[in-house]
């Protein structure tokens, strides 16, 4: 980034924050037609520091950071949760932070390109002095946010200071992301038989890889067998009905390098500024459902009688949000979930 570009970005950032102190960085970046990573990299040396650590070393710090707000976004959904990261497990390429009902994440290190520590001033109120908001943020090679965590404790736990001591002004190099292009749907003659032979939902990823398929393409090929398309407004209906029945669901929101899962009963969905929102005690889901292009009901066999998900996609075919009923390993899927989905099918038929 040349100095004149950096200065222009910083000036635009400062002006936007002066006018709206709580304006999210991603919205400022969109106004400037740059990636969020590029925006934050322009601030290096002034409230932003590069963390020169491997992805697994960065992930190992997460359980030490105390109470945080953890945030992961897909193209049209944002999941925020408060809590403490659990103990890290996993391997060289993936990290697991397993805490169903709490901070529950799957980390895909191959998509982690730049990690940074950010210090943002928070506006003061009449009752308190201005404070700093510290966050650790991870971006992929295109400058798209993979995961963010914001410190909630004051004073900061010691590991935040340890990270700050490691910070440098080394600038990342981002590449331009290309739009996902739709391609002709190719034949997969053995897909149905292999799908039906699954005994674990985690075998699905290998199934897609063997057939060189995107998730939405597999859904399209299996329509009428293991999948069915639903009206776009079915997603809101499912969230409403699950809330009314106090049916605990698992909400999956995935960025390019992180899957964040919230497992709980749901508050009543509320619409604000065109978005559909769930405001829970320790989590918030923001969903731009007006931009969702396709919604699918997907059934996958397993040893416990099969599981069913609702999957929403944007116009480019990227997964926006995935819903499952809460389920313990080794137990059958909840009858109430299947009943809710059956009723959804009946309503669709009547309509």
N, C-alpha and C positions, 0 to 999 in steps of 0.2 A: 504494500500500500504506500503510495507516494505521499509526502508530507502534506501537500495541498488537499488531497482527498481526506486524510486523517483530520485535518483542521476543520474542514467543512462538515464532516460527520459529527465531530465533537460539538461544534457550534449548534448544529441542528438538534442534537441530543439535549444539550443544555437548554435550548429554547423550548423544546417540547416538555421537558420536565419542569421548567419554570412555570409554564402555563397549566400543566396537569401533573402535579408531583407524583401521582400514583399510576401514571400511564405506563402500561407494560412495555418492556423493551422490544418485544416482538412487533407491537403496533408501530413503534417509532421506526423500526427497520423496514416494515412494509411501506411506510410513507416515503422512505428514502430509496425504495426499490433495491435494497441490499438484504443479505441474510442477517439473521440475528447474531451469528458468530462474527461476521464482519463488523457489525456495530460494536460489539463488546471488545473486539481486538483493537479497534481504533482508540479505545480508552486505556490501552496498556500503559503502565507507568503512572496512571492517574486513576486510582480506584479499581483497577483490574490488574491481576498478576497471573501469569502462566504457571501452572503446576507441572514441573518436569518429572513426572512420575508415570510409571506404566499403568494401564487401566486397572490391572489387578491390585496394584498398590493404592491407587485412588480408592477403589472399592473397599479395601481393607480399613480405610479411615472412617467409612460411613458409620459403622456401629459405635464409634468413639465420639461422635459429634453431638451427643445429647439429644434433647427434644428438638425436632425440626418440622418444617412443612416440606414434604416431598411432592414433587410435581412432575408428571409425565404427560405429554400431549401427542395425539395423532393429528391428522390434518384438521379434523372437525370436532375433536373432543379433548377436554383437559380434565385430568383427574388430580386433585390435590388431597393430601392426607397429612394429618399431624400425628406424631408419635416418635418412637425411637427405632432406629434400624436394628434388626436382630443380627445375630452372629452370621458372618459371611461363610458360605461354603461354595463348592463348585471346583472348577479347574482352570486351565490355562486360557480357554476361550470363552467360558461362561461363568457367571457368578450367580449364586442363589442367596437371596435374603428371604427366608421362609418364615412368615408369621401370619397365617390366615386370620383375618379379622383385624390385623394391624398393618404394618408396612410389609408388603409381600411383593417382591420384585424378582424378575429374571433379567440378568444383565448380559448383553451380547457384546463382548469386548472388541470384536473385529470392527465394529462400527464406531468405536470411540477414537476420535481424532485429536481433540483439544479439550483439556480440562483447565479451568481457571477459577480463581477466587475473586469475588466481586464485593465491593463495599459501596453501598448506595445510601445517600443521606435520606432519612425519613423526615417528613415535615413535622415541625413542632406544633403542639397544641398549647393552649393557655395554661394547662396543668402540668406540662412536662417540657423538658428541654429537647432540642433536636437530638436524634440518635442515629446510629449507623445500622443498616440492615446488611448483614453478611450472608453470602450465599456461595455455594460450590456448584458450578455449572459445567456440563459436559456437552460437547458438540460433535457432530459427525464431520466428514470431509467436505460437506457442502455448507457447513455453517448452520445446520438445523439442530436445534436443541434435542439432545438425547434424554437428559434427566437434569433436574435442578433440586437442590435442597437448601432451604433457608433456615438459618439459626433462629431459634425461638427463646433461648435461655439468655439471661442477662444477670451476671457477667457470662461471657462466652466460656464454654469448657476449654481446657488447655489445648486439646488437639487442633482447634481452630488457629491458635497462635502458632502451633508447630507448622501447620500448612502455610500460614502467612510468612514464616521465616524461610520457607523453601521457594517462595514466589520469585519469578524472573520477569523480564520484559521481552522475552523471546516471542516473536510474532508467528502465528500459525499461517500456513498457506492453504487456502480453501480452493476448491474447484467448483465450477458452475454445475448445478444440478440440471438434468435434462427431464422434460416431462415424460411421464409413462405413456408409451404409445400402445394403443389397442392393436392386437394382432389377430389374424384369423384363428379360430378355434380349431386346433388339430385333433385328430382322432387318438383315442387312448383305449384300444380294444380290451385290455385286461384291467382297466381301472375299476370297474364295478366289482369284479371278483376279488381283487386285492382289497378294495374298500370293505367289502363284506367279511373279509378274513381278519380284519383288525381285531386285536384283543386288548389294545391299550390306545387311548387317544393320542399319546405321544408318538405313535407310529405314523400318524398322519403327515408329519413333516417329511419323513423319509419317502412316503408315498408320493407327495408332490414333487420331490426332487427326482425320483426315478422317472416320472413322466414329464418332467420339465414344465410343470404347470404352476400358475399362480393360484392362490386360494379361490379367487372368484371364478377362474376358469374351471376348476374342479367342480365347484357348485353348479355351474351351468351345464357341464357334461353329465352330472348325476341328477339333474332335475327330474322329478317324478319317481326316482328310486330312493335316494337318501337325502335329497334336498327339495325344497320348494320355495319359490319366490313369494314374497309378501308385499302388501302395499307399504309404502314408505312410512305412513302414519302408524303402522303396526308397532313400531318401536315405542312410541309414546304410550300406546295402549298397553303394551307389556309392562312398562315401568309403572304406569298408573295402577294396573291390576295387582302387580306384585306388591306395591305399597299398601293398597287397600287390604290385602290378605296377609300382610306381615310375612311374606314369603322371602326368606333370605336368598339373595342372588350373589353371584360373583361377576363383577364388572371388570373387564379387561380393556385397558387402553395401552396401545403400543406405539412407541416412537421407533426410529430406525435402529436403536441400540438398547432398548429397555422395554420390558412389559411390566406394567404396574397393575396390581389386582386389588380390588376392594371387595371384601366379603362381609355382607351385613344385610339386615332388613333396610328398606329404603324409605326415606321421607317422601312426602307428596311432591311430585314434580311441579315446578313453577316455571312459568315462562316470563322472561325479562329481556328486553332489547332484542327480541327475535330468537333468543337462545332458550333451550330447555335446560333447566337446572335442578339438581338435587342438592339441597343444603342439609347435610347431616351434621352430627355433633363433632365428628373428627374427620369428616371428608366432605368434599364438594366435587360434583361432576358438572361441567359445563358442556353442552352439546349443541352444535350448530346443525340441528336436524333438518332445517330447511334446505341445506345443501347436500343432504344424503341422496344418493342416486339409486341404490338398490338395498333391499333388506331380504335376507334369506333365513329360513329355518333349516338347520343342518343336523342330521342324525349320524352318529358314529357308533359302530358296535364296540363293545368291550366285554370283559369277563363278567361284569355285573349287570348285564342286560341292556347296555347302551346308554349314551348320553346325548342330549339335544341342546343345541346352542342357537341363539339368534345373532346374526352377523350383519353389520351395516357397513356399506362401502360408499366411497365418494365417486365422482364422475370419472376419475382416473383408474378406478378399480382398487384403490388402497383401502385396507381395512380401517374403519373408524372406531368401532366399538363392538365388543363381543360380550354376550350375556350367557351365563350358565346358572342353573340352580346350585345352591351350596350343596356339596356332597362330600361325604367322607370316603376315602379310598376303601374299596371292598364292600361298599354299600350300594344298593340300587338307587337310581335317580328318584328324586322326590315325586310322589304321585301328584301332588298339588301343582307342580310345574308342568307336568304332561297334561293335566286337566286344563290348566290355563291356556296352553298352546292348542289343545283340541277345541276349546271354545273360540279361540282366535280363528281357527280354520272354519268353524261353523258360521261365525259372523261374516267372514269373507265370502262364503258361499251364498249367504242370504243377500249380501250387498250386490 
